[in-house]
Amino acid sequence: MMQDIFGQDTTISNAQALESWNRTQLAFLAHGATTPTHLGETLTAEPQFALGHAVKAMFYILLGRKELLATAQEAFEAAEAAHSAMPASKREAYFLHALRDWMTGQPKAALRHFEAALADNPTDTLAMKLDHALRFVLGDNIGMRRMVEQVLPAYSNTHPGYGYLLGCHAFTLEETGEYNRAQIAGREGLLLAPDDAWGLHAVAHVHDMTADAAGGIKWLSGREEAWAHCNNFRYHVWWHKALMHLDLGEVDVVLDLYDQQIRKDKTDDYRDISNATSLLSRLELDGIDVGDRWEELADLSANRTEDGCLIFADLHYLLALVGDQRHNAITTMMGRLHRDAKESRTDMQKAMAVPGLAAAIGLEAFGEAKFETAFINLARANADLQGAGGSHAQRDVFERLTIDSGIRAGFLDEAEAVLAKRTKLRNGRIDGYAAARQKLIADGRRAAGDAARVAAS
């Protein structure tokens, strides 16, 4: 046994492998682009390191791509073989048990093993971050906060993972409405871990949820080095900055960020596509012509109609197909979504049954200008949309589509109720979108009143 950088016993037998493993964990915590490189070096130096193979499998599952599940399966089998050759420690066995459940489509069951690992080793920062990542995918914001706050007392401010833990805490506080505390935790964490893009972006979320676009731009400007080292997560931070400029009506800046940063690299990673599709949708809802930008997103998403790894991903693929009016691909995808919802065997299929399918039907109807059907289904999904995963800021595009479809269908009272719920989540702060929709609703009521008076006369 050798201890890693976080003080955890690790079945690594040589210093070279341990150094690479420490770099792997630190890069993972920082969403670093070098994470897979360091992990590859670890497994080259220590081929029988079961935990390393298990984490590799988890990384591939988190990518949310059907074709990568075979690679995850290979890593899982390598982890099992390594465990048979050289039994893992009790601590590492928790990760193997979690992976077994996760591989069978039961990530909620996998969480119990991370919980057990953290109960035994509360300063196991790797287990904390993986638990955090999985709960994020599942939309478990309450569980994210509970698990982080469970382990916080065990950390000292000299622990190498403490800054990253504070970044995770900041995000959980923001997602549960504790905006002031979230900002404090995020800023403190960055002082200890300046490369923690997750913590930096948690503070950006606070600015989004408190309708402080100007403050958010100021927060991100000049801190680009905190996310320049990232994997595709760097596109997501640029997306946050674009949202802030959009709220201020700076459309030219938004489109420039879209072209030069957010979609600079035409990747087909679902997170990158979700950034792009949700931003284009927001722009179009505000009456902005986005040109031919939907086309490349729809081309990529048309190849994902049978994916089914994550509800969050599926809904954004569908956004792209609707945005470019790819009717055949939409029909194919909707058929698969209905089958998944009916089967409801895995956790993701159950989430497709509720709330995924109603949201998907609403998106399809919106694209066909059937706004009454769109509103009814999007509003039905809205109550449980947390279960689709992602953050408040990411799911906001679906709330906006719900509100806009209600307004266009003439359901002004109902649209106003959804808008009021959205504003309450933001502690009553009115952002640019809410102000514009309040005016539309008021104008609609005034027009309806004028029409009624004309009819009466």
C-alpha positions in Angstrom: 0.0 0.0 0.0 1.1 3.5 -0.8 -0.8 6.7 0.2 -2.0 9.1 -2.5 -1.9 12.9 -2.4 -5.2 12.9 -0.4 -3.9 10.5 2.2 -5.8 7.5 0.9 -4.3 4.0 0.9 -3.8 2.9 -2.7 -2.7 -0.5 -4.1 0.0 1.0 -6.2 3.5 -0.5 -5.9 5.8 2.1 -7.4 6.5 5.8 -7.1 6.1 6.5 -10.8 2.6 5.1 -10.9 1.7 7.0 -7.8 2.9 10.3 -9.1 0.8 9.8 -12.3 -2.2 8.8 -10.2 -1.9 11.9 -8.1 -1.8 14.0 -11.3 -4.8 12.1 -12.6 -6.9 12.9 -9.6 -5.9 16.6 -9.5 -6.5 17.0 -13.2 -10.0 15.4 -12.8 -10.9 17.7 -9.9 -9.9 20.7 -12.1 -11.7 19.3 -15.2 -8.3 19.3 -16.8 -7.7 18.2 -20.4 -4.7 16.2 -19.3 -6.8 13.8 -17.1 -6.8 10.8 -19.6 -3.1 11.3 -20.4 -2.2 11.0 -16.7 -4.5 8.0 -16.2 -3.0 6.3 -19.2 0.5 6.8 -17.7 -0.8 5.4 -14.4 -2.1 2.2 -15.9 1.1 1.8 -18.0 3.2 2.0 -14.9 0.8 -0.1 -12.8 -1.3 -2.4 -15.1 -2.9 -4.3 -12.2 -4.3 -1.2 -10.6 -7.9 -2.1 -10.3 -9.1 1.3 -9.1 -7.4 3.0 -12.1 -9.3 0.8 -14.5 -12.5 1.3 -12.6 -12.1 5.1 -12.7 -11.3 4.9 -16.4 -14.7 3.1 -17.0 -16.5 5.7 -15.0 -14.9 8.5 -17.0 -16.2 6.9 -20.2 -19.7 6.4 -18.8 -19.8 10.1 -17.8 -19.2 11.1 -21.4 -22.7 9.9 -22.1 -22.1 8.3 -25.5 -23.5 5.0 -26.4 -20.5 3.9 -28.6 -18.1 4.5 -25.6 -19.9 2.0 -23.4 -17.9 -0.8 -25.0 -14.7 0.9 -23.9 -16.2 1.4 -20.5 -17.0 -2.4 -20.4 -13.4 -3.2 -21.4 -12.1 -1.1 -18.5 -14.6 -2.7 -16.2 -13.4 -6.1 -17.2 -9.8 -5.0 -16.7 -10.7 -3.7 -13.2 -12.3 -7.1 -12.3 -9.3 -9.0 -13.6 -6.9 -6.8 -11.7 -9.0 -7.3 -8.6 -8.8 -11.0 -9.0 -5.0 -11.0 -9.5 -4.4 -8.6 -6.6 -7.4 -7.9 -4.4 -8.2 -4.2 -3.9 -8.4 -2.6 -0.5 -11.7 -2.1 1.2 -11.6 1.5 0.2 -11.0 0.7 -3.5 -13.6 -2.1 -3.4 -16.3 0.5 -2.9 -15.5 2.0 -6.3 -15.6 -1.4 -7.9 -19.0 -2.1 -6.4 -20.3 1.3 -7.5 -19.0 0.6 -11.1 -20.8 -2.8 -11.2 -24.2 -1.2 -10.5 -23.4 1.7 -12.8 -22.6 -0.6 -15.7 -26.0 -2.3 -15.3 -27.8 1.1 -15.8 -28.4 1.6 -12.1 -26.4 4.7 -11.2 -28.6 5.5 -8.2 -27.6 2.2 -6.7 -23.9 3.1 -7.4 -24.3 6.1 -5.2 -24.8 4.0 -2.1 -21.3 2.7 -2.5 -19.8 6.2 -2.8 -21.7 7.1 0.4 -20.2 4.1 2.2 -16.7 5.0 0.9 -17.1 8.5 2.2 -18.5 7.3 5.6 -15.3 5.3 6.0 -13.0 7.9 4.5 -14.6 11.4 4.5 -11.4 13.0 3.1 -11.5 10.7 0.0 -11.7 13.6 -2.5 -11.9 11.3 -5.5 -15.0 9.5 -4.1 -16.5 12.9 -3.2 -16.0 14.3 -6.8 -17.4 11.1 -8.5 -20.4 11.2 -6.1 -20.9 14.8 -7.0 -20.6 14.2 -10.7 -23.0 11.3 -10.7 -25.6 13.2 -8.6 -25.3 16.1 -11.0 -26.1 13.8 -13.9 -29.1 12.5 -12.0 -30.4 15.9 -11.0 -29.9 15.2 -7.3 -29.1 18.6 -6.0 -30.2 17.9 -2.4 -28.0 14.8 -2.3 -25.1 16.7 -3.8 -25.2 19.2 -1.0 -25.8 16.6 1.7 -22.8 14.5 0.7 -20.5 17.5 0.5 -21.6 18.9 3.9 -21.2 15.4 5.4 -17.5 15.4 4.7 -16.6 19.1 5.1 -15.9 18.9 8.8 -13.2 16.2 8.2 -11.1 18.5 6.0 -8.5 21.0 7.1 -7.7 24.0 5.0 -4.3 22.4 4.2 -5.8 19.3 2.7 -4.8 19.2 -1.0 -8.5 18.6 -2.0 -10.0 21.3 0.2 -10.2 24.0 -2.4 -11.9 21.7 -4.9 -14.3 20.5 -2.2 -15.3 24.2 -1.5 -15.9 24.6 -5.3 -18.3 21.6 -5.1 -19.9 23.0 -2.0 -20.4 26.4 -3.8 -22.2 24.7 -6.6 -24.5 22.7 -4.3 -25.3 25.8 -2.3 -26.2 27.7 -5.5 -28.3 24.8 -6.8 -30.3 24.8 -3.5 -30.8 28.5 -3.4 -28.1 29.6 -0.9 -26.7 32.2 -3.3 -24.7 34.4 -0.8 -23.1 31.4 0.8 -22.3 29.9 -2.6 -20.5 33.0 -3.7 -18.4 33.0 -0.5 -17.5 29.3 -0.7 -16.6 29.6 -4.4 -14.3 32.6 -4.0 -12.6 30.9 -1.0 -12.1 27.7 -2.9 -10.4 29.5 -5.8 -7.9 31.0 -3.4 -6.8 27.5 -2.5 -7.3 25.9 -6.0 -6.9 28.6 -8.6 -7.4 26.1 -11.4 -10.8 24.9 -10.1 -13.0 25.9 -13.0 -16.0 24.2 -11.3 -15.8 26.5 -8.4 -15.3 29.5 -10.6 -18.3 28.5 -12.7 -20.4 28.0 -9.5 -19.9 31.7 -8.8 -21.0 32.4 -12.4 -24.2 30.5 -11.6 -24.8 32.7 -8.7 -24.7 35.8 -10.9 -27.1 34.1 -13.4 -29.6 33.2 -10.6 -29.5 36.6 -9.1 -30.0 38.5 -12.4 -26.6 40.1 -12.1 -25.2 39.7 -15.6 -22.9 42.7 -15.4 -21.4 41.4 -12.2 -21.0 37.9 -13.7 -19.1 39.3 -16.7 -16.9 41.2 -14.3 -16.3 38.0 -12.3 -15.3 36.0 -15.4 -13.3 38.6 -17.2 -9.6 38.4 -16.5 -9.9 34.9 -15.0 -9.7 33.0 -18.2 -6.6 31.0 -17.0 -8.9 29.3 -14.5 -10.6 27.5 -17.3 -8.1 27.6 -20.2 -6.6 24.3 -19.1 -9.9 22.5 -19.1 -11.3 19.8 -21.3 -14.6 20.7 -23.1 -15.7 22.2 -19.8 -14.0 25.4 -21.0 -16.7 25.8 -23.7 -19.3 25.7 -20.9 -17.7 28.6 -19.0 -17.7 30.6 -22.2 -21.4 29.7 -22.6 -22.1 31.2 -19.2 -20.4 34.4 -20.3 -22.5 34.5 -23.4 -25.7 34.1 -21.4 -24.7 37.2 -19.4 -24.1 39.2 -22.5 -27.5 38.0 -23.9 -29.3 39.2 -20.8 -27.8 42.6 -21.4 -28.9 42.6 -25.0 -25.4 42.4 -26.4 -26.3 40.1 -29.2 -23.2 40.7 -31.4 -21.0 39.7 -28.5 -23.1 36.6 -27.9 -22.8 35.5 -31.5 -19.1 36.2 -31.5 -18.6 34.1 -28.4 -20.7 31.3 -30.0 -18.5 31.2 -33.1 -15.1 31.9 -31.6 -15.3 30.0 -28.3 -18.5 27.9 -27.7 -18.5 26.2 -31.2 -14.9 27.0 -32.2 -14.3 23.2 -32.2 -17.3 21.4 -33.8 -17.3 18.6 -31.3 -20.1 16.1 -30.9 -19.8 15.9 -27.1 -23.3 16.2 -25.7 -22.3 18.9 -23.2 -21.0 21.0 -26.0 -24.1 20.4 -28.1 -26.3 21.3 -25.1 -24.4 24.6 -24.7 -24.9 25.5 -28.3 -28.5 24.3 -28.8 -29.7 26.0 -25.6 -28.0 29.3 -26.6 -29.4 29.3 -30.1 -32.9 28.6 -28.7 -32.6 31.5 -26.3 -31.5 33.8 -29.2 -34.4 32.7 -31.4 -36.9 33.2 -28.6 -35.7 36.7 -28.4 -36.3 37.1 -32.1 -32.6 36.9 -33.2 -31.8 35.3 -36.6 -29.1 32.7 -35.9 -28.4 32.1 -39.6 -27.3 28.5 -40.5 -25.9 27.7 -37.1 -28.5 25.0 -36.4 -27.3 22.9 -39.4 -24.0 21.5 -38.0 -25.7 20.8 -34.6 -28.5 18.9 -36.3 -26.1 16.9 -38.5 -24.3 15.7 -35.3 -27.6 15.1 -33.4 -29.1 13.1 -36.2 -26.4 10.5 -35.4 -27.6 10.4 -31.8 -31.2 9.5 -32.2 -30.6 6.0 -30.8 -28.2 7.0 -28.1 -30.3 7.0 -24.9 -27.4 7.4 -22.4 -28.7 10.5 -20.7 -32.1 12.3 -20.7 -30.4 15.7 -20.6 -28.4 14.8 -23.7 -31.4 13.4 -25.6 -33.4 16.6 -25.0 -30.7 18.8 -26.4 -30.2 16.5 -29.4 -33.9 16.9 -30.0 -33.5 20.7 -29.7 -31.0 20.7 -32.5 -33.2 18.5 -34.7 -36.2 20.8 -34.0 -34.1 23.9 -34.6 -33.2 22.7 -38.1 -36.5 21.0 -38.8 -35.1 17.5 -39.3 -38.4 15.8 -39.4 -37.2 12.2 -40.2 -34.6 12.3 -37.5 -37.2 13.7 -35.0 -39.6 10.9 -35.9 -36.9 8.3 -35.4 -35.8 9.8 -32.1 -39.3 10.2 -30.7 -40.0 6.5 -31.5 -36.9 5.5 -29.4 -37.9 7.8 -26.6 -41.3 6.2 -26.4 -39.7 2.8 -26.3 -37.4 3.8 -23.5 -40.1 5.3 -21.5 -42.3 2.2 -21.9 -39.4 -0.2 -20.9 -38.4 1.8 -17.9 -35.8 -0.7 -16.8 -32.7 1.5 -16.2 -32.6 4.7 -14.2 -32.3 6.7 -17.4 -35.3 5.0 -19.0 -37.3 5.7 -15.9 -36.3 9.4 -16.1 -37.4 9.3 -19.8 -40.8 8.2 -18.6 -40.9 11.1 -16.2 -40.1 13.9 -17.1 -38.3 13.2 -20.3 -41.1 12.1 -22.7 -43.4 15.0 -21.9 -40.6 17.4 -22.4 -39.7 15.8 -25.7 -43.3 15.9 -27.0 -43.4 19.5 -26.0 -40.2 20.3 -27.9 -41.5 18.6 -31.0 -44.8 20.4 -30.8 -43.0 23.8 -30.4 -41.1 23.2 -33.5 -44.3 22.5 -35.4 -45.8 25.7 -34.0 -48.4 23.7 -32.0 -48.1 25.9 -29.0 -51.0 24.6 -27.0 -49.7 21.1 -27.2 -46.2 22.4 -26.5 -47.3 24.2 -23.4 -49.4 21.4 -22.0 -46.5 18.9 -22.3 -43.6 21.2 -21.3 -45.6 22.4 -18.3 -46.3 18.8 -17.3 -42.5 18.1 -17.5 -41.6 21.2 -15.7 -42.6 20.0 -12.3 -40.2 17.1 -12.5 -37.5 18.5 -14.8 -34.9 18.3 -12.1 -34.8 14.6 -12.8 -33.4 15.3 -16.3 -30.1 16.3 -14.7 -28.0 19.4 -15.3 -28.2 22.7 -13.5 -30.9 25.4 -13.1 -29.1 27.5 -15.7 -29.0 24.6 -18.1 -32.7 23.6 -17.7 -33.8 27.2 -18.0 -34.1 26.9 -21.7 -36.9 24.4 -21.2 -38.6 26.8 -18.8 -38.3 29.6 -21.3 -39.8 27.4 -24.0 -42.6 26.5 -21.7 -43.4 30.2 -20.9 -43.1 31.3 -24.6 -45.3 28.5 -25.8 -47.9 29.4 -23.2 -47.9 33.1 -24.3 -48.1 32.1 -28.0 -51.0 29.7 -27.2 -52.8 32.5 -25.3 -52.5 30.8 -21.9 -51.4 34.0 -20.3 -52.3 33.2 -16.7 -50.6 29.8 -16.9 -47.5 31.2 -18.6 -47.4 33.9 -15.9 -47.5 31.3 -13.2 -44.5 29.4 -14.6 -42.7 32.8 -15.0 -43.5 33.6 -11.3 -42.1 30.2 -10.2 -39.0 30.9 -12.2 -38.6 34.3 -10.7 -39.1 33.0 -7.1 -36.2 30.5 -7.7 -34.1 33.6 -8.4 -35.1 35.2 -5.1 -37.5 37.5 -6.8 -34.8 39.0 -9.1 -36.1 40.0 -12.6 -33.7 39.3 -15.4 -33.9 40.5 -19.0 -35.9 37.5 -20.1 -38.5 37.8 -17.3 -38.9 41.6 -17.8 -39.6 41.0 -21.5 -42.1 38.2 -20.9 -43.9 40.2 -18.2 -44.4 42.9 -20.9 -45.6 40.4 -23.5 -48.2 39.0 -21.0 -49.3 42.5 -20.1 -49.6 43.5 -23.8 -51.5 40.3 -24.5 -54.0 41.0 -21.8 -54.4 44.6 -23.0 -55.0 43.4 -26.6 -57.5 40.8 -25.4 -59.3 43.5 -23.4 -59.4 45.8 -26.4 -60.8 43.0 -28.6 -63.5 42.2 -26.0 -64.6 45.9 -25.8 -64.8 46.1 -29.6 -66.8 42.9 -29.7 -69.2 44.2 -27.0 -69.7 47.5 -28.8 
